[in-house]
Structure formats: C-alpha cells, structure tokens
C-alpha cells in the first residue's frame, strides 16, 4: 500500500514539475494541419505559442448557424437574448475587454453546440499522445467566446484559440512584463490600459497574432493573453483546452 501511495505521489510531483515549466523567451511556431500528426508532440514540447493553419472550424458557431437554432434565441448574452445580438453585433463590444459571457455561460453555450464532442473526436487523441500521462488521464474542455475577451491566464496543459467567424487579434504578454501589470488587469485589453492603471504601461510588451477562421493558436500554461475582434461585426471563437489532473486542479482554484 505504501509503495502504491509513493508511486502516486511521485507521479503527481512529476506532473507538477512539467506543468510549471515555462520558457523565459517567446517564439512563435507554425505548422500546417497536414503536419501535426507527425510534428505536434515535438512542437508542443517547445512550450511556445504554436499556430496551426488549414483547419476546419467546429460547426454551429457562426452567425448563420446560430440563426438556425431557435432554442438558443433567448440564450442570455450580457443580459440580451442571443437573437438580438445576432441582429445587432455591436452590442458584443466593450472598449475595455470585459467578456459578454461569464465562464459558466461560455461553457453552457459550448455544451449546447456539442463542442466537447467535437473536441474529443478531433483533438483528444492528438493531444493525449503528446504527454506521458495523457493516454490515461487526459481530457478536453471547451468554451465559446462571443465578441472579445480581455486578458486572462492560460491554465490548461494546452489552451487553443480557434476563431469561427471574424478576425481576432490575440495578444500574448511577455513574461518579463507580467510584474508591470496593475492588480486589476484581468479581462482588460492591453490597449485599454493607461498610466492611471500602471505608471509602467509603456513598458508592457506583447506578441500580437492575427487569427482568422481555419487558423488556431495553441498555448502552454501560465501565459497571459487577450483576444480582441478587429472589426465590430459578429465575431466568435472556440476555446479548446486539453487538461490533465494538475491543470484541472489549478483551474478549479482560479
């Protein structure tokens, strides 16, 4: 019994060490969808942002598709029914980056659109094969973002942003800039910060990536990112997370 407990404890400790790994410098990696079966594991081991091009976005998360689902017409988006949002997309946009959907709502809409089934079918095997623990304990979680979302920290083993409609500017904060953020940085766009928020606002450094449907960015844990639509038209994106026990625990306490 003690041997089993020791092995479990050792596995947990190793998982924590892998989860806490983070590169000081940041480099953008790129791959085509046709390459990821062979290269995904090696690319993700670099612990750097990875752009994957040539993907098929999940079905259902476009303006046209949502208009064809009457049962979602009254789904609340920032206090407004979804059918009104689809008619007047400008309602989605805020200057500071506060999301129109809470995390609970982002998960609920994802469930309504069967995003988890899609993620399990398309991505679970691919991600679980990249880690030594994934084949046994890996799992997928998904959320839906309508409009934009200001800065938040990635907590999953891998967090992927995939636009399904519209163009997004994803900004990734450099590690050395994190101590310069104000205490209330969460859900704010980098461009909305002023010297009133932090006197060192001019010293904040970001890597900016433009994403369109068919393109996805995969991020390791502990990165602070924001996702801002480039036009005030309808914009939507899927957040696809690959989790293992330590990242699920970290997210539950976030």
Residue, then its C-alpha position, 0 to 999 in steps of 0.5 A: x500500500x505504501x509503495x502504491x501511495x509513493x508511486x502516486x505521489x511521485x507521479x503527481x510531483x512529476x506532473x507538477x514539475x512539467x506543468x510549471x515549466x515555462x520558457x523565459x523567451x517567446x517564439x512563435x511556431x507554425x505548422x500546417x494541419x497536414x503536419x501535426x500528426x507527425x510534428x505536434x508532440x515535438x512542437x508542443x514540447x517547445x512550450x511556445x505559442x504554436x499556430x496551426x493553419x488549414x483547419x476546419x472550424x467546429x460547426x454551429x458557431x457562426x452567425x448563420x448557424x446560430x440563426x438556425x437554432x431557435x432554442x438558443x434565441x433567448x440564450x442570455x448574452x450580457x443580459x440580451x437574448x442571443x437573437x438580438x445580438x445576432x441582429x445587432x453585433x455591436x452590442x458584443x463590444x466593450x472598449x475595455x475587454x470585459x467578456x459578454x459571457x461569464x465562464x459558466x455561460x461560455x461553457x453552457x453555450x459550448x455544451x449546447x453546440x456539442x463542442x466537447x464532442x467535437x473536441x474529443x473526436x478531433x483533438x483528444x487523441x492528438x493531444x493525449x499522445x503528446x504527454x506521458x500521462x495523457x493516454x490515461x488521464x487526459x481530457x478536453x474542455x471547451x468554451x465559446x467566446x462571443x465578441x472579445x475577451x480581455x486578458x486572462x491566464x492560460x491554465x490548461x496543459x494546452x489552451x487553443x484559440x480557434x476563431x469561427x467567424x471574424x478576425x481576432x487579434x490575440x495578444x500574448x504578454x511577455x513574461x518579463x512584463x507580467x510584474x508591470x501589470x496593475x492588480x486589476x488587469x484581468x479581462x482588460x485589453x492591453x490597449x485599454x490600459x493607461x498610466x492611471x492603471x500602471x505608471x509602467x504601461x509603456x513598458x508592457x510588451x506583447x506578441x500580437x497574432x492575427x487569427x482568422x477562421x481555419x487558423x488556431x493558436x495553441x498555448x502552454x500554461x501560465x501565459x497571459x493573453x487577450x483576444x480582441x475582434x478587429x472589426x465590430x461585426x459578429x465575431x466568435x471563437x472556440x476555446x479548446x483546452x486539453x487538461x490533465x489532473x494538475x491543470x484541472x486542479x489549478x483551474x478549479x482554484x482560479 
